[in-house]
Amino acid sequence: MSKTILVTGGAGFIGSNFVPYFCGKYPEYNVINLDKLTYAGNLDNLKECENMPNYKFVQGDICDAELVEKLFADNDIRGVVHFAAESHVDNSIKGPRAFINTNIVGTFNLLEAARKQWMEAPNKIKAGYEDCRFHHISTDEVYGALGATGMFKETTPYAPNSPYSASKASSDFLVRAYHHTFGMNVTTSNCSNNYGPKQHHEKLIPHIIKKALELAPLPIYGKGENVRDWLYVLDHCKAIDLIFHKGKSGETYNIGGHNERNNITIVKTICKLLDERKPRTDGKKYEELITFVEDRAGHDFRYAIDATKLETELGWKADENFDTGIVKTVEWYLK
């Protein structure tokens, strides 16, 4: 029997990589993609799904509790993969309210709808709904910042530093509470910085590619020394699939690429790849466009993820390292 899964935010960057992968791999699942189509959502990124019989798109907002409950009831939703979020730190500094609404209230609406659909009472699941699962996608930013050494583990205390990461931390706690209070079958994953095809051009890698091709200045915060652990988006999608199907209820899994790079290294790598693939007509190097700008308020110095639990318990490993993933990424944007 086919079962219906709700994916939220499936037109966003990670969601629009996950949905075609998941629909293709599991023809027995009907996938409903609920997306508000804010500036960050793009249906062009889901062209490959349009003719898939097991895929359906619904435009709507997870902050609309009535809509969410109706979707659950009308489609007998049996699983949730929850991507939908406001996710850009700079935007959360300029306008935090949208982050509080979408990331906290939106997540609450989904949890409530799932609880009503799947459960009779606390710790009492409706007959036939035993294998329904709610998977929540979060970020490593909930753990705060690291110094020059160390890594985030699942046991690292939360210390969010931006309105964005504070709102994601809140949503993680709600998911945890629905497991501990109501006995709901939930899993959470906290990932490092994703990169790859279909990413919105506000984020570092596509931003730099776009600016370089326009021969515009390449802005880098501070001295470009902030370090991130980079995860290729398809590796992240495969990890979510694994956790959704094999993860232990109530558990959190960290997903990281073991690919730490500081921002200046990332930008220089992109410039070099563009020099080879699309040389400047004036004979200069793209690297000459680099300019340093005032640092972001409260800019976390370093994030790094320890993905040992995911690797040892569920057998995940990344297929791409940064050197292979960045080539695929640059080539996708050039196309």
C-alpha positions as CSV (number, residue, x, y, z in Angstrom):
1,M,0.0,0.0,0.0
2,S,1.3,3.4,-0.9
3,K,1.7,5.9,1.9
4,T,1.6,9.7,1.8
5,I,4.5,11.8,3.1
6,L,4.5,15.5,3.6
7,V,7.6,17.4,2.7
8,T,7.6,21.0,3.8
9,G,9.8,23.6,2.1
10,G,10.5,21.3,-0.9
11,A,11.0,24.2,-3.3
12,G,13.9,25.5,-1.2
13,F,17.5,24.6,-1.8
14,I,17.9,21.4,0.2
15,G,14.2,20.4,-0.3
16,S,14.4,20.7,-4.1
17,N,17.4,18.3,-4.1
18,F,15.7,15.9,-1.7
19,V,12.2,15.7,-3.4
20,P,13.4,14.4,-6.8
21,Y,15.8,12.0,-5.1
22,F,13.1,10.7,-2.7
23,C,10.3,10.5,-5.3
24,G,12.6,8.6,-7.7
25,K,13.9,6.2,-5.1
26,Y,10.5,5.4,-3.5
27,P,7.7,5.2,-6.1
28,E,5.6,3.6,-3.4
29,Y,5.4,6.9,-1.5
30,N,3.1,9.7,-2.5
31,V,5.0,12.9,-1.8
32,I,3.1,16.2,-1.1
33,N,5.4,19.2,-1.3
34,L,4.1,22.1,0.8
35,D,5.9,25.3,0.1
36,K,5.0,29.0,0.6
37,L,7.2,30.0,-2.4
38,T,8.9,32.9,-0.6
39,Y,11.9,34.4,-2.4
40,A,13.9,31.3,-1.5
41,G,11.6,28.8,-3.1
42,N,11.7,28.1,-6.8
43,L,9.5,25.6,-8.7
44,D,12.0,25.6,-11.6
45,N,14.2,23.5,-9.3
46,L,11.5,20.8,-9.3
47,K,11.0,20.4,-13.1
48,E,12.1,16.8,-12.9
49,C,9.2,16.0,-10.6
50,E,6.4,17.5,-12.7
51,N,5.6,14.3,-14.5
52,M,6.2,11.9,-11.6
53,P,2.9,10.2,-10.7
54,N,3.8,10.2,-7.0
55,Y,4.5,13.9,-6.7
56,K,2.1,16.8,-5.9
57,F,2.8,20.4,-5.1
58,V,0.7,22.5,-2.7
59,Q,1.4,26.2,-2.3
60,G,0.8,27.2,1.3
61,D,2.3,28.4,4.6
62,I,3.1,26.2,7.6
63,C,2.0,29.1,9.8
64,D,-1.5,28.5,8.5
65,A,-2.7,25.9,11.1
66,E,-6.0,25.3,9.4
67,L,-4.4,24.5,6.1
68,V,-1.9,22.2,7.7
69,E,-4.6,20.3,9.6
70,K,-6.7,19.9,6.5
71,L,-3.7,18.6,4.5
72,F,-3.1,15.9,7.1
73,A,-6.8,14.9,7.3
74,D,-7.5,15.0,3.5
75,N,-4.4,13.1,2.5
76,D,-3.9,10.8,5.6
77,I,-0.3,12.0,6.0
78,R,1.8,9.2,7.4
79,G,5.2,10.9,7.6
80,V,6.8,14.4,7.6
81,V,10.1,15.6,6.4
82,H,10.3,19.1,7.7
83,F,12.7,21.5,5.8
84,A,10.5,24.7,5.7
85,A,12.4,27.4,7.5
86,E,13.7,30.9,7.2
87,S,17.5,30.2,7.1
88,H,19.6,33.3,6.3
89,V,21.4,34.7,9.3
90,D,21.8,38.2,7.7
91,N,18.0,38.3,7.1
92,S,17.4,37.3,10.8
93,I,19.4,40.3,11.9
94,K,17.4,42.7,9.7
95,G,14.0,41.2,10.4
96,P,13.7,38.5,13.1
97,R,9.9,38.2,13.2
98,A,9.6,36.0,10.2
99,F,12.1,33.6,11.7
100,I,10.1,33.3,15.0
101,N,6.8,32.8,13.0
102,T,8.0,30.2,10.5
103,N,10.6,28.3,12.5
104,I,8.8,28.2,15.8
105,V,5.0,28.6,15.2
106,G,5.2,26.8,11.9
107,T,7.0,23.8,13.4
108,F,4.4,23.7,16.3
109,N,1.5,23.7,13.8
110,L,3.0,20.7,12.0
111,L,3.6,18.8,15.2
112,E,0.1,19.5,16.4
113,A,-1.4,18.3,13.1
114,A,0.7,15.1,13.2
115,R,-0.3,14.5,16.9
116,K,-4.0,14.8,16.1
117,Q,-3.7,12.6,13.0
118,W,-1.5,9.8,14.5
119,M,-2.2,9.7,18.2
120,E,-5.3,9.0,20.4
121,A,-3.7,10.3,23.7
122,P,-0.2,10.8,25.1
123,N,1.8,7.7,24.5
124,K,-1.1,6.0,22.7
125,I,-0.7,5.8,18.9
126,K,-3.7,5.1,16.8
127,A,-4.0,1.6,15.4
128,G,-2.3,1.4,12.0
129,Y,-0.3,4.6,12.6
130,E,2.6,2.9,14.4
131,D,5.2,3.6,11.7
132,C,4.4,7.3,11.2
133,R,7.5,9.5,11.7
134,F,8.2,13.2,12.0
135,H,11.7,14.1,10.8
136,H,12.9,17.6,11.6
137,I,15.8,19.2,9.8
138,S,17.9,21.6,11.9
139,T,21.3,23.3,11.8
140,D,24.7,23.1,13.6
141,E,24.3,26.8,14.4
142,V,22.1,25.9,17.5
143,Y,25.3,24.8,19.2
144,G,26.9,28.3,19.0
145,A,30.5,28.8,17.9
146,L,33.7,26.8,18.3
147,G,37.2,28.1,18.9
148,A,40.1,26.8,16.7
149,T,39.6,23.2,17.8
150,G,36.8,20.8,18.9
151,M,33.6,19.6,17.1
152,F,29.9,19.7,17.7
153,K,28.5,16.4,19.0
154,E,24.8,15.5,19.6
155,T,25.5,16.1,23.3
156,T,27.0,19.6,22.8
157,P,24.9,22.1,24.9
158,Y,22.8,24.5,22.8
159,A,24.1,28.1,22.7
160,P,22.5,29.9,19.7
161,N,23.9,33.3,18.9
162,S,21.6,34.8,16.2
163,P,17.8,35.2,15.9
164,Y,18.0,32.5,13.2
165,S,19.8,29.9,15.3
166,A,17.7,30.8,18.4
167,S,14.5,30.1,16.4
168,K,15.9,26.8,15.1
169,A,16.9,25.8,18.7
170,S,13.3,26.5,19.8
171,S,11.9,24.3,17.1
172,D,14.3,21.5,18.0
173,F,13.1,21.7,21.6
174,L,9.4,21.5,20.5
175,V,10.1,18.4,18.5
176,R,11.9,16.9,21.5
177,A,9.0,17.8,23.8
178,Y,6.5,16.1,21.5
179,H,8.5,12.9,21.8
180,H,9.0,13.0,25.6
181,T,5.5,14.3,26.5
182,F,3.3,12.6,23.9
183,G,5.5,9.7,22.8
184,M,5.5,10.9,19.1
185,N,7.9,9.2,16.8
186,V,10.4,11.9,15.9
187,T,13.9,12.3,14.7
188,T,16.0,15.4,14.3
189,S,19.2,16.1,12.2
190,N,21.5,19.0,12.7
191,C,23.7,19.6,9.6
192,S,26.6,21.8,8.7
193,N,26.7,24.3,5.8
194,N,25.2,22.8,2.6
195,Y,26.3,23.6,-0.9
196,G,25.5,22.4,-4.4
197,P,23.1,22.9,-7.2
198,K,19.9,24.9,-6.8
199,Q,21.1,27.1,-3.9
200,H,19.7,30.6,-3.6
201,H,22.3,33.3,-4.7
202,E,22.2,35.0,-1.3
203,K,24.4,32.2,0.2
204,L,28.2,32.4,0.0
205,I,29.1,30.0,-2.8
206,P,26.4,30.9,-5.5
207,H,26.8,34.6,-4.4
208,I,30.5,34.5,-5.2
209,I,30.0,32.7,-8.5
210,K,27.3,35.2,-9.6
211,K,29.3,38.2,-8.6
212,A,32.5,36.9,-10.2
213,L,30.7,36.3,-13.5
214,E,29.4,39.9,-13.4
215,L,33.0,41.0,-12.7
216,A,31.6,42.7,-9.5
217,P,33.5,43.0,-6.2
218,L,33.6,39.7,-4.2
219,P,32.6,40.7,-0.7
220,I,34.1,38.7,2.2
221,Y,33.3,39.4,5.8
222,G,36.2,40.5,8.1
223,K,39.4,38.8,6.9
224,G,37.7,35.7,5.5
225,E,38.9,33.5,8.4
226,N,35.5,32.2,9.6
227,V,35.5,28.4,9.2
228,R,32.6,26.2,8.2
229,D,32.2,22.5,7.6
230,W,30.9,22.0,4.1
231,L,28.4,19.3,3.2
232,Y,27.4,18.5,-0.4
233,V,23.6,18.7,-0.6
234,L,23.0,15.2,-2.1
235,D,25.0,13.7,0.7
236,H,22.7,15.5,3.1
237,C,19.6,14.2,1.3
238,K,20.9,10.6,1.6
239,A,21.5,11.1,5.3
240,I,17.9,12.4,5.8
241,D,16.6,9.3,3.9
242,L,18.6,7.0,6.2
243,I,17.5,8.7,9.4
244,F,13.9,8.9,8.3
245,H,13.8,5.1,7.7
246,K,16.4,3.7,10.1
247,G,17.0,6.3,12.8
248,K,15.9,5.7,16.4
249,S,12.9,7.6,17.6
250,G,13.7,10.5,19.8
251,E,17.3,10.7,18.6
252,T,19.3,13.5,17.1
253,Y,21.9,12.9,14.4
254,N,24.6,15.3,13.4
255,I,25.4,15.4,9.6
256,G,28.7,16.9,8.5
257,G,31.0,16.7,5.6
258,H,34.4,16.6,7.4
259,N,35.3,19.4,5.0
260,E,36.4,22.4,7.0
261,R,37.4,25.5,5.0
262,N,37.6,29.1,5.8
263,N,35.7,31.6,3.7
264,I,38.8,33.0,1.9
265,T,39.8,29.5,0.8
266,I,36.3,28.8,-0.6
267,V,36.3,32.1,-2.6
268,K,39.8,31.5,-4.0
269,T,38.9,27.9,-5.0
270,I,35.8,29.2,-6.9
271,C,38.0,31.9,-8.6
272,K,40.5,29.3,-9.7
273,L,37.7,27.0,-11.1
274,L,36.2,30.0,-13.0
275,D,39.6,31.0,-14.3
276,E,39.9,27.5,-15.9
277,R,36.3,27.1,-17.1
278,K,35.3,30.7,-18.1
279,P,38.4,32.9,-18.2
280,R,38.0,36.6,-18.0
281,T,38.1,38.4,-21.4
282,D,40.4,41.1,-20.0
283,G,43.1,38.4,-19.1
284,K,42.9,39.1,-15.4
285,K,42.2,36.6,-12.6
286,Y,38.8,36.5,-10.8
287,E,40.7,36.6,-7.5
288,E,41.5,40.2,-8.2
289,L,37.9,41.1,-7.5
290,I,38.1,40.0,-3.8
291,T,37.2,42.8,-1.3
292,F,36.9,42.6,2.4
293,V,33.9,44.2,4.1
294,E,32.9,44.9,7.7
295,D,32.2,41.7,9.6
296,R,28.6,40.5,10.3
297,A,27.2,41.3,13.8
298,G,27.8,38.4,16.2
299,H,29.5,36.3,13.4
300,D,30.3,32.8,14.7
301,F,34.0,32.0,14.2
302,R,33.9,28.3,13.4
303,Y,31.5,25.4,13.1
304,A,32.5,21.7,12.7
305,I,30.4,18.6,13.0
306,D,31.3,15.2,14.4
307,A,29.1,12.8,12.4
308,T,30.4,9.6,14.1
309,K,27.0,8.6,15.5
310,L,25.4,8.7,12.0
311,E,28.3,6.9,10.5
312,T,28.6,4.1,13.1
313,E,24.9,3.6,14.0
314,L,23.3,4.0,10.5
315,G,26.3,3.4,8.2
316,W,26.2,6.8,6.4
317,K,29.2,8.3,4.7
318,A,29.6,11.3,2.4
319,D,30.1,10.4,-1.3
320,E,31.6,13.8,-2.1
321,N,34.5,15.7,-0.6
322,F,34.8,19.4,-1.0
323,D,37.2,19.2,-3.9
324,T,34.8,17.1,-6.0
325,G,31.6,18.8,-4.8
326,I,32.7,22.3,-5.6
327,V,33.6,21.3,-9.2
328,K,30.1,19.9,-9.7
329,T,28.6,23.0,-8.1
330,V,30.5,25.5,-10.2
331,E,29.7,23.6,-13.3
332,W,26.0,23.5,-12.5
333,Y,25.9,27.3,-12.0
334,L,27.8,27.9,-15.2
335,K,25.2,25.8,-17.1
